[in-house]
């Protein structure tokens, strides 16, 4: 299965106390979101930069 790291992705949050939208990294492992956060470090991934 493939792993993809989206750098600087715009994520819409619904968590109390967090902004409505953030720019964060998202690690996708196969068909699941494995991690969301700033400056995620992961090996064996295809990295993609999000944004214009």
N, C-alpha and C positions, 0 to 999 in steps of 0.2 A: 504494500500500500504506500501511497505517496504522502509526504508531509509538505505543506506549503506555509510559508511565513509571510504574512501581509504586513508590511511596515507602514506605519502612519495611516492606518485605515480609519475611516470615520465610522464610529460605532454609536448607535442610538441606545442610550441606557434608560432603564426604568427604575433604577434603584434610588431609594430615598437618600438625600444628602449628596447626590452626585449630579453633575451637569446633564442636561438632556442629550448632548452629543459630545463625544471626545475623540481625539486623534490618538490612537493607541496601536500597538502591534497585536496581531491575532495569529495564533498558531493553529493550523488545521491539520489533524492527523487522521488520514483516511476520510471518513465521513463525519468526524466529530470535531468540535472546537475543543482543543486541548488546553489552551491558555490565552488569556487576554491581559495585557499590561504594557508598561513602558519598557523599551529596550530588552525585549525577550531574546535570550541567547539559546540557540538550538542547533544541533548538528544534523547533517543529512537532510537538509531542507532545500527546497527551491524558494528563493526569496523574491518577492515582488514588492515594488514601491507603489503605494497608493497615492492618488492625488493627481493634480494637473501636471 
